[in-house]
Amino acid sequence: MKYRFTRLLGLLVLASALPLCAQNPPSASSAAAAQSTSTNSFDPSQYEKNVTVKKLDNGLTIVLWRRPEAPVFSFFTMVDAGSAQDPLNETGIAHMMEHMAFKGTPDIGTTDYAKEKPALEKVEQTYAAYDAERIKRVGQDPQKLAQLKQAWQDAIKEADQYVIKNQFGQVIEEHGGVGVNAFTNYDETAYMYSLPSNQIELWAALESDRMKNPVFRQFYTERSVVMEERRMRTDSRPTGRLVEQFLGTAFMANPYHRPTIGYASDLESFSATEAQNFYHHYYVPSNMVIGLVGDLDPDKVFPIIEPYFNQLSAAPKPEENHTIEPPQNSVREVTLQDPSQPFYLEGYHRPSYLAPDDVVYDAISDILSNGRTSRLYRSLVRDKQIAAFAAGFTGFPGIKYAHLFAFYAVPLPGHTPAEMQKAFAEEIQKLKTQDVSDEELQMFKTRTKADLIRGLASNEGLAENLATYQTRYGDWRELFRYLDRVDKVTKADIRRVSNQVFSDTNRTIGIIETQARSTAGAPASQGGEQ
């Protein structure tokens, strides 16, 4: 399950196709960032005594790690719902929760909620009338459509006059908070920031109120922001278009075939009412885990925060039913002709993070791609000098359901995607037929331990790890048990898994082939897509 370095680096390159949107750049508390943990002091039993887990009556789980080195704390709220839970015809709606996260409540973000509330209701009423006319396939009246659209836009202006922009964030910053942030991916949506420890009650009041009484103000403005985000990161970028089509080809049934950002037609359609329905279904206490890390005494903190979060209404955890991807039995391929940098991508289906061999995929990824001593760097970049970058990584595009182990490369000028494909095939064949070296296997195990320890160094990173492992395994201790599984990986495991997964009939290929720019009918100074 561990998010390996190469996966993160790979997603940076593919970021245009995986819109993990953030409200603000991540910001760490300087005090928390100064904390560190040496590999020599690593002892899970010493950490365990500092952790308190409490599940409230309404189902909300809070994992608190006491770390008194500095008078600050960080939190990470993980909601077990991402774009894989987007309803049919509403792709992108999970991502909208992130954009609505800090818009405020009836008490924050408004000059007069008593007047704003009916104004927001009018926005929904006028939008419903406009949308009903807009989606008519037969008999649409253009004049009526224009009138309905104007009525909707007038209602938005009326509601917007009560909005105090960014007030929620301002309250946090005025009390010493930093790093107000959120992200959405296929598997989850998360929210985080840091505060001085003496502001724990303020945090509990703000967060519980935001969860219980969110106001989806300026929803259609934010929906337009997301539409522009899609145009910039997907529609206007060759790699964005390629990866969206690649995932849609690799997955025919599994929910990973839909983009996190959403399809354009859905972004133009779903309403604030539909978004609120999604929120009330998935944003229930039983579907959320909060990681808290910092200078927090559990005996003093829980009596303060429990009354706030107990106000959230209990509801069953949403069912996890999803369509199982049928086995792939033939090579699938997507080729994009574009006047841009060539690009090569291939992916192989693998089971979810709960598979017994999950850690073996991490080992393969590390050996192939972690650093300048990795196999793909040495082969494609250093020795053959055919690629500017090459990597193989697991967890694409998510981990919760069956997903892909992916390879990608950026060819150097004069080299082609076909050369990348051949080079990857050669490296895969080595994994299948030859044992990795003792040194490679040991480096994977050493780096993995070091990565875990680095993840414990900051309050922010530790809070995320606690919430993630508690959500995915039901026990935060899996964060450390993972190391036991790492120690048990053998050379034979790597060969066995490579032979099971890396087969032609289990492969999907994505290629950008450079196409000559067309200048016909255009001035000499103009060209194709930049």
Buried (B, 14 or more C-beta within 10 A) or exposed (E): BBBBBBBEBBBEBBBBBBBBBEBEEEBBBEBBBEBEBEEEEBEEEEBEEEBBBBBBEBBBBBBBBBBEEBEBBBBBBBBBBBBBBBBEEBBBBBBBBBBBBBBBBBEBBBEEBEEBBEBBEBBBBBBEBBBEBBEEEEEEEEEEBEBBBEBBBEBBEBBBEBBEEBBBBBBBBEBBBBBBBBBBBBBBBBBBBBBBBEBBEBBBBBBBBBBBBBBBBBBBEBBEBBBEBBBEBBBEBBBBBBBBBBBBBBBEEBBBBBBBBBBBEBBBBBBBBBBBBBBEBBBBBBBBBBBBBBBBEBEEBBEBBBEBBBEBEEBEEBEEEBEEBEEBEEEBEBEBEBBBEBBBBBBBBBBBBEBEBBBBBBBBBBBBBBEEEBBBBBBBBEEBEBBBBBBBBBBBBBBBBBBBBBBBBBBBEEBBBEBBBEBBBEBBEBBBEEBBEEEBBEBBBEBBBEBBBEBBBBBBBBBBBBBBBBBBBEEBBBBBEBBEBBEEBEBEBBBBBBEBBBBEEBBBBBBBBBEEEEEEEEEEEEEEEE
